[in-house]
Structure formats: C-alpha cells, structure tokens
Amino acid sequence: MSWTLPRERLEEASEHTGLSHHTKASGLTLSQLTLHTQEENHKNFNFFHYSLQSMHLPNAFFNSFLESGKSTLACSLSRELHSKGKLSYILDGDNLRHGLNKDLGFKAEDRTENIRRVGEVAKLFADAGLICIASLISPYRKDRDACRAMLPEASFIEVFMNMPLELCESRDAKGLYKLARAGKIKGFTGIDDPYERPLNCEIEIEQKDGVCPKPAALAGQVVSYLEEKGFLQVE
C-alpha cells in the first residue's frame, strides 16, 4: 500500500521529524529527498526479491482423477515440510472453486482458466518465499505445460497420482462417478471427458503390489525428491 500526504502536511511533518533539517544539510529539496528515499526502497525491494528467487523454491503440482488421493497427499506433504521448517501453502481445487474460481464451470475453456489462475497464484507464493502445493484434477496436458512455463526453470514439480480409475470410484463417498456413468453429470473426467496422462512428470505415485502406500510414505517420496534436487537446503 502506498499513500501521499498533501505537500503542506508533508512539510509540517518534516519539521517535527527533523526531515527538513536533513534536506538543508544534504543540499536536497524535500521532493528530491523523497524521490531518493523511494529509489533506495526500490533497490532494497529488488534485492529482497532476488534473494527469494535465488532460493529456487519448488511448486508441487498434484494431478489425477477425482478421489485419487491428491488432497490427502498434499496435506501430508505440507505437514512434513513444516516439520523441516519449510513454509508451504496448499491450493486445493475444490476450495478454490468456492472463492477465486467460483465463476468457472467445467467446460474446456473454464478448466484452462482455472489452471492459469492457479499458476499465477503459485508464482506469487514462490515470489513471497513459500512452497506452493497445488492439488487439482487438471486433465489437459497443455494446461499443465502452460502452468509450468509460468514458473522459474526446474521449480515446477509435476506429481502424477497414477491410481486406477476403479480405485478412485470405490473411494467416491459423494457418488459423483455413479451419477456421471448414469449420464446425470456431463464432462466428468475419466468418464465422458478425457484425462491426458503426463509424459514427463517429475514424480509418479503408484500402488505397490495392488496396495496404495500410506500418505506419510508418499509424502516422504516427494520430500526425498526435493532433498535430492537441493530444494530443501538451508540457505
């Protein structure tokens, strides 16, 4: 937030704070000193912004079918990062549709805009020095690639929850898959709308011997990747 006092109020304030004395001693007018201060603040901001960027903070992007375990893993990962002293924030697709993206539907163009907004928010979090964890269905490859292109090189970590559709349907307490198969919900990912599998994701989460590992174990898999790539090193 920025604001400006009327000149007469600014001059009055400068008398009380000794600012006018400083301007006389330095040979600068009040306007020149104000400009100089703004320039110094801008330099300091740029230095702080560059320092955050140099951390190369990751953005974990979970995607797959509804009920594949994306949100559960996102929460588990956030707790694991917190235990390591790392700040993170979860952008959950369902929650976003109650606020930031409540004006969007499920047509292809709306899905694209949904992911674009998430990418822009994730970029802001990275600028602020937080690890962003996004959990969305995000069925179209081009949308995920566009989101990747927004962020600094190598900081977009795509995590594919490669779970069988049958498993996801069995977890669906709301009965949405059943409604979609009955034709009562149109454009449902995995039923009458495609899910385009990632071609080059950084991490792929799968069942082991037909059993889905515990969330903590899956979070550990993601953390191990981040540590291996140097994202969690202490600066």
TALINDA-V750998 format. One record per run of one state. SS is the DSSP state (alpha for helix, beta for strand, coil for the rest). FROM is the first residue (numbers start at 1). LEN is the number of residues. Records with the same first field share a line. If there is no record, write none. Layout:
# TALINDA-V750998
SS: FROM-LEN / FROM-LEN
This chain:
# TALINDA-V750998
coil: 1-6 / 18-1 / 27-3 / 54-5 / 64-6 / 84-4 / 97-11 / 128-3 / 137-4 / 151-5 / 162-3 / 171-5 / 182-7 / 190-3 / 194-9 / 206-2 / 209-2 / 212-3 / 229-7
alpha: 7-11 / 19-8 / 30-24 / 70-14 / 93-4 / 108-20 / 141-10 / 165-6 / 176-6 / 215-14
beta: 59-5 / 88-5 / 131-6 / 156-6 / 189-1 / 193-1 / 203-3 / 208-1 / 211-1
